Amino acid sequence: MKYILITMSMMKKNKYIIALLLLSNLFTGCEIGFLDNEAFSDLTREGYYEKLSDYEAALVGCYYYISGRGTTKEGTYATGFPVLGEAGTDECYIATNKGANWIYATQLDQYTTLNSDNLICQEVWLNSYAGINATNEIISRIDEMSEEILNATPRYRAIAAEARFLQALWYFNMVRIFGGVPILTTPSRSSSNYEVDRNSIKEVYAHIFTLLEYAKQFLPETVSQYGRAKKASAHALAAKAALHIASSMQLLAPKMTEQVKLAGINSYEWNYTDQSGREYSKDETIKYYYTVARDEARTVLDIFAPNYLMPKFTDCFYPNESSDEILFEAVLSTGLANEMGGWFGSLFGPMGPSAKGGGQQVIFPVQPIVNDNYTYTMTATQPCVSVDDRFAWAISTFQITQAGEVKAIAFGQRYKQFQIAKFRIDVPPSYNQDRTPVNNPILRVSDICLVYAEAQAELDNIEGKGITTDALEFLNVVRRRAKVVEYTPTSILEVLTYEDLKKQGNKEIKGYVATNPIEHFRRAILNERMLELLGEGHRWFDLVRMGVLKEVTEQSIDYARTRPGANLSNPNIPVRHISEFHIFRPVPAREISLHKGALTQNDGYN
């Protein structure tokens, strides 16, 4: 059945997607001022797709749903996805003093009030399917072309590959957020039919891999306009998708109740069947997906060998954010019509007025955990000492005054005022920083290094090899750049459990405690991903797929409140009460109503 993917306000307008003259402005700089809401209203108009330039312009329109803004800003990588990836974790929490505008982010953060009317979930659903519909329009039209046309103009296949990559990214986000969701492969050109069922998680991932196979074949090796998908982008996304399946099958599925599985829609229990028709066992299936994750990650890493990463951690962020280490990013801007884009950088810190370069301070780090894990110390005479190079850029040890001056945070305020400053602009801008040109790094090579390390370690464990140097090397590649001590097969068994935290005098912690070598490695990976990818929207998904969302988040917050010096912590750190069903977010009530009961709500939500 067909499903409406274009909002009614969009359908009332009869404008072409975008004027071609704007195309050259898309990825030539950080700003993408062409993303005007009035320009993307009609992706289905007959007679529009007549020449290659029309398809190029339509493809530009698809990127609007990555970097632009929905009607309430929550639907894209400008705001919605960062909040969904960080809220309610051991890494970050949402400020409670931001008023009604951020109540839906607070629901995601605190869990107990989260319901199907959550506006962020609704906007992410609507925006993602609007993007999917836009890409389906391009894909379906190019798929109908003759081989003669496609061979004569290879760019058509490259456009279709780019559209498929974007669609795979939206489905990857949707399946991790909501579980099984409807798979739509035909563009919708009417608003008359909303009835469609949810596909299973298994079916959604199968669709993702089908999209990415085409993308890997026809995407270009390099791009001249940053922010565009390339071949390495598709391999990286395939690696992350396979890892999410494998770890969810191995670590999350055993903890899922039948109610949460929703009659198989949200189940991670299936057996892979290969091209010869042989059905794998459960253990073979897990091994298969870890192998895919490792091999796809290795394909990406071989492109960047032998150096893999940029020399310095700061080389990945503004104003160097479009460096070689960035595999795919949401290109954002400031001063756009209807306040589109530009919100991402200002969601964090540093503390201070936005007009002087401060952030909105919506997403805060869970300070004691972050500070401890960055190997950070502080004394009254030496306000900041860290052996981790990432600390100096990721965490602000300063604040910006009303006069625009940079001022060190006082010793007595060390935990209350430290914030994530990873996406700041060091020089106070000439505009209100509520809209910044700081991009959202969706896929980075360092992320893929850690994907490879994790997948290889799991395969080594399956084969009874213990912790090997191959797995450790790509964990250490990331640590080496940060100038922290590299792990050895022996040293990794001595660190990174909550048992270590007990030694600091806090009460008993019963969270994620390692009991064997692979458990220590998993904890090391989980910790390293936090240090390297802090604030980049990965944490909630990592905790879910490793089956430790409740244990790690609740115990980390408990530790933050009871550790030595906890009286200096921000009192707004929330107490989380996480239930088994919180590994998925609620399907928007609006969608269930429009689908006339065809969509099933996730367990635990109204």
N, C-alpha and C positions, 0 to 999 in steps of 0.2 A: 504494500500500500504506500501511497505517497504521503509525505509529511511536510507541513509548512515549515520552512526554515528561515523565511524572511519576515521581519517584524512588519506589522501592519503599517506603521509610519513610513517604513521603507517602500512598501508596495504602492502607496498613494502617490509617490513621486515618479515622474517619467523623464528622468535624466539619464544620460549615458553614464557608464561607470566612472570614467575619468577622462579628462582631455589628454590626448597623447603628449602634448607639449609638456605636461607635468611629469612624464615618466622619467626623464633624465634627472630629476631632482630627488628620486626615491632614496638611493643608497650612496649618494656622493658625499654625504657628510652626516653628522650626528642628527641634524634636524630634518624632519620630514614634514614640512608644513603643508604639503599637498594633501595630507589626510584630513580632508574636510568632510564632515558627515553628509553633506549634500551631494557628494560625488560618488557615492557607492550604493545607490538606491535601486538600480535595475540591472541585475546580472543576467537576465533572461530575455531581454528584448530581442525579438526577431529582427534580423537584418543588421544586427550590430556586428556579428562575427563574420566579417567578409575578407579580412586580410591578416597577415601575421601581426601587424602592429596592434590590431584589435585584441588579439589574444595576449600580447604583451601587457597591454593596458588592463585587461581583465585580471591577469595574474597579479599585477600591482594592487588591484583592489582586494585580492585575497589577503594580502599582508596587513590590511587595515584591521582584520580580526585578530592579528597577533599583537600589533603595537598600538592600535587606536583605542578608543574608549566606547563602551556601551553607554546607554542612557544614564547609568549611575556609576560609571567608571569601574565597576567590579568585574567586568566580563573578560578582561584580557590580561596580558603580562604586565600591563601598567600598574595594576593593583590586585585584581582578583586572585591570580595564580600565586603571587608572592605571599599573600595572606593565607591561602589554603595550604601552602607548603610549610609555613612557619608557625602558624597559630596552634596552640595546644601541644607544644613539644617541650622537651628538656632544653631546647636551644633558645627559644624566644617566647615572649608572651605579648599580649595586646594591652596597651595602656587603657585604663578604665576611666580616664578623665577627659575623653574626647567627645563625649556627648552622643546624641542620637545618630549622628552620621556614621559612627563606627560600632553601633550596637550589634550588627550582624557579624563583624569580626570578633567581637567579644563572645558571641555565642559559639563560634568555632573554637575559640580559645578555651572556654570553660566547660564545654560539653553539655552540662546539665540542662541548659536552656535551648540547646540547638534543636531546631524543628524545621519542618518542610516549607515554612514561609521565609527561610533565610534568603535574603536578597542576593548575597554573593553567590550562593549555589545556583540560584535562578539565573543570574546574569551570565555566569560561566556556561551553564547549559545552553542558554539562548545564543550567546555569542559563538560558542563552539559549533553549534549546528548551523548557524548562519555562514560560518567559514566553510564548513563541510559542504553545504549547498553550493556555495560559490565555486569551490574546487570541482564539485561534481559537474557543474555546467561546463567547465573547461575540459575536464577529462572526457566526458561523454561526447563532446563535439570532436575532439581530436581523435578519439577511438573510432569514430565513424569515417575518418578520412581514408582515402585509398593509400596503398603502399607506395604508389607512384608519387603522390604528394608528399608523404612522410619522408621518403628517400631523397626527394629533391630539396626538401627544406628540413634538415635534421632538427632545427630549432623547435619545431612543433613538439617533438618527443621530449625535448629538454623542458619545455613549458609544462607538459603533462607530468613529467617526473617531479618538477618543483611543486606542482599542485598536489601530487600524491604524497610528497613528504609532509607538506603542511597538514594534510588531512590525517596522516598517520600520527602526527604530533597531537592533534586535537583528540583523536581517539585514545591515544596513550594516556593523556591527562584524564579524560572522561572515565575510562575503565578503572583507573586507580582511585579516582574520587568517588564514583558512584557504584562501581561494580559493573555488571553487564548493562549495556545500553543499546538502543536501537542502531542497527547498521543500515545506513542509507546510501545507496549507490546511484540513484537516479535523481537528477535535479528536480526540485519541486517548483512548479510554476502557478500554483493556485493556493488559496487558503481554505479549501473546502474539506480537506481530509486530514484529520489529526490522529486517526486511530492507527497505532503501530505498537507492536510488542517489543519487549526488551530481548535482545540477544544475550547469550551467556558470555561470561568472561573468556572462555575458550574460543568462542566464535569471534569475539572482538579482536583478540590477539591474532587469530588466523588472518583476519582482514588486514590488520596492521602490517604483518609480515608480507602479505601479498603486495600491499602498497609500496613497501620499502624495497622489495625485490626489483620492481620496475624503477624506483628512484635510484637505486644503486647502479643500475645498468645505464641510465640515460642522463643523470645529473652530471654537470661538468666537474672536472678535477679541481679547477680553481674558478673564482669569481672576481670580477673587477669592481663590483659594487657590493660593499660589505653589507651584511644583514641578509644576504641571499643564501639559500640552501645550496650545498655542493655535495659531492660524492661522499666525503668524509662525514658530513652531517647525517646522512642516511645510515652509514655503518655505525656511527655512534648511537643513534636512536635505536637501532636494532639490538645493539649490545645491551643497552639499558632495559629494553623491553624483555629480552631473554633473561636477564638477571632478575628482574622483578618477578617473572614467572617462576624461575627455579627456586629462589629463596622463599617465595610465598608458598610454593608446593611443599618445600622441606620444613620450613619453620613456622609459617602462619597457619596453614591448613589443619594441622593436628589440633589447633586450639579453637577452631571455628565450630560453632554450634550448628545444628541442622537448620535452626531458624535463620541464622545469619546467611547460610548458604542459599536460602530462598529457592528451594526446590531445584537447585542446580544452577540457577542464573548466576549466583555469586560464588560458585565453587571453584577452587583451584585443584580439584581432584579429577584429572583426566589422564589417559594414556596416549602418548604420541604414536601416530601411525606414519611410517615412512613411505616413500614413493613406491616401494615394492608391495605395500599392503601389510607389512609386518607390524603388529601392534606391540609396542614396548611395554614393559612392566612399569610399575610406579617408580622404582629406583632407577631404571634405565631412562625414564622420561625426565626425571630430575637431572640426571647426568647429561642427557642430551641438551637441555636448555642451558646448563652451566657451560657446556662446550660451545654452544652457539655464542653465548655472551663473551667467553674468552676469545674465540676466533674473530668475532666482529670487532672486539676491542683491539685485538692485535693488528688487524687490518688498518685501523686508524693510527695506532702507535707507530707502525712501520713507515707511515708517511712522514712522521716527524723525527724518526730516529736519525742520529743517536742522541740528540739533545732533549727531545720530547717537549720540554716546557720552556717558556720564556725565562730569561736569566733571573728576573726578580718578580716576586709576587705582585708588586704594584704595576707591572707591565700589562696586567690583564684588565685594569680598571681605568676609569676616566682620568686623563684624556687619551689613554692608550688602549681603550676597551676593544677596538677592532683589530687586535693583534692576531698573529697566527695561531695563538692558543685558543682563540674563540672559534668554535666550530659552528655555532649558530647563536644569534642573539636577537632580541626584540629591540629594534631601533626606535628610540623615543625622542621627544622634543619638548619645546616650551612655546608658549604663546600661540597655541593652535585654536582654531574655531571650536566652539562648544567644549572647551577644556579637554580636548582629546590628548591622550598620551602624556608623557612627561611626569607622571606621578611617582613612578617607581623609586627614583633616587631619593625623593623627599620623605618616603615612608619611615626612614630610619633616623639616624642622628647626623651630625653631632648636636648637642644641646645649644640652643641659641635661636634668635629670631630668623625666620626663613629669609627675610629680605637681606640679611647679612651673611647668609650661607649656612644657617642652621636648618635642621630637618623638621618635619612635622612631629617626630617622636611618637609614632604610632606603634611600631614594632620594636620592642626592647629585648636585649639579651637577658637570659637568666644569669645575672651577673656572677654570682659566686662560682657557678659551674664553668662558665666561660673563662673566668679569670684563673681558676685552678688549672684548667686543662691547657691553657696557653702557657703554662709554666711561668706564671706571673707572680711577682712579689712587690710589696709596697711598704715603705717605711716613711716616717715623718720627714726624714732628711733626704730620702731618695724616692721620689713619688712614683716612679715606674721603672721596673726592671723586668725584661722578658728575654728569654733565650730563643723565642720563636719569632722569626721575622714577620710573620703574618699579623702578629698582635698590633704592631705600630700602625698598620693601615686599617685593620678590621675593627679595632676598638678605639674609641676616642677617649684619650686621657686629658682632654681639654674641653673647654666650652667657649662659645662666642658671645661676647657681651653685646648689650644694646648699641654700643658704639661701633661694633664690628671688630673689636679687638679679640685676639686669641688669648685665653687665660687658662692656666693649668687648673685642674679640678683639685680642690683642697683635700688633704689627707682624710679628714673626717667625713667627707662625702664620696669616698672612693667607689662604693658599691651603688649608691643611690643615683649617681649621675653618669656613670660610664654607659656609653651607648654604642650601637653598631654605627660605624662611620665609613664603612667600606665603599659606599656609593656616594660619597660627598664630592663636592667641588672645593678644592683647597683655597682657591682665590675667591673671595666673596663675589657673587655674580652681580650683574647689573639689572637682573630681573628677580622677581619673587621666586624663591626656590621651591615653592609648591609645584612648579612645573619646571623640570630640569631636563637637560639633554643627556642624562646618564642612562645608558642602555642596560637592559636586563640580560645577563649572560645565561642563556638557556642550556647550552652544551659547551663544556670546556674540556681540553685535553687532559688536565689534571684529574677531572672527574673520571675520564675513561681509563686513566692509569689505575685508579682505585677500583674500577669495575673489573679490569683485568686481574688485579691482585686478588680480589675477593673470589672471582670465578675460578682462578687457578688454584687457590687454597682449598676451595670446596672440592674440586676434582682430585687434588692430591689426597685430601682426607678420605674421599670415597675409595681411592685406590690404596689406602693404607700407607701412604708415604710420609705422613706427618707434615710439618711446616717446612717447605722447600725454599731454596734461595730464589727460585724463579718467581714465586708469589711474593716473597719479601722484597725483591728488587723493585717492583713497581709501586709498592707501598713506600719504599725508601726513596724512590725518585721524587716523590712529593715532599717527603720530610727533608731531603737533602737541600732542596731549594729554600726551605724555611729555616735551614741551619739548626735543626734539632737533631739529637742523637739518633742514628739509624738503628733499626731493629736487627737483631740476630735471632736464629732459631731458639737460643736460650733466653735472651732478654725479653722477648715478646711474651714469655710465660710468666713474667714477674710483674706485669703492669696492667693498668687499665680496667680493673674490676672495682666494684664498690667496696670490696674488702680493703682496698688502698685508702678509701675515704674514711673508713673506721679508724685508721691509725691516727687521724687528725682529731679524734676525740668526740665525734658525733655519735648518736645512738645507733643501734643495730640497723643496718640497711639490708634488705632482703630482695633487692632488685636483680639486675642482670649480673649474676656472679658466675664467672667462668669456672668450669670443672674439668676441662680437658684442653689439649692444645688448640683445636679448632675453635673452641669457645673463646679462648684468649684472642685468637686472630680476628674473630668476628667483632669482639669488643674493640680491638685495635682499629679495625676498619671503620667501625661506627664512629669512634672518636675522631679519627683522622678526617673523615668526611665532614664532621662538624667544624673542625678547625679550618679546613681548606675551603669549604663551601658555605660557610656561615652566611645566613641571610639570602641565599640564592634559591630558596624554595624547594629544597630536596629533603629536609629533615623529617617531616611528617610521613612522607612516602617510605623513607628508609626504615623508620621505626615500625611502620605497619608491616612491610614485607618481611622483616626479620622477626616478626611476632612478638615485639617487646614494647609496643606503644604504651600500654598500661604500666608495665613494670618500670621501665626506664623513666617515663614522664612523671609518674606519681612519686617515685622514690627520689628522683632528682630534685623535684620541688620541695619534698620533705627535707632533703639534705640542705637545700638552699636556705631553708628556714631554721635549721638546727645546727649548722656548722659553726665553728668558732668565728666570731665576728658577725654572726647573722643579724645582730641588732643594727648593723650598718646597712643591711640590705634594703632594697626598695620594698616598702610595705604592701605595694600593689601586686606583688607576685601572687598569682591566684592559686588556690587549692583546686586541683583537678580531681574529678571523680569520673573515671573512664569505665565504661561498660563494654562488654564483648562486642556489641554491635557498632561501636564507634570507629571501627576500622573502615567503614564506609560513611559517606555523608548522605543526607536525605535527598531523595529525588524531589525536585520542586513541586509543591502542591499545585501550582498553576499548570504544570505539564500533565499531572495526573488527571486534573479536571478536564483539560482540553482533549485528552486522549480517551475520554469517556470510559475510564476504568481499564483500558488496555494495558497501561503501565502499572506495574506492581511497585509499591513502596518498599524501601529497604526496612529490614527488621528494626524495631525499636523506635520508629518515628511515626508521628501522627499523619 
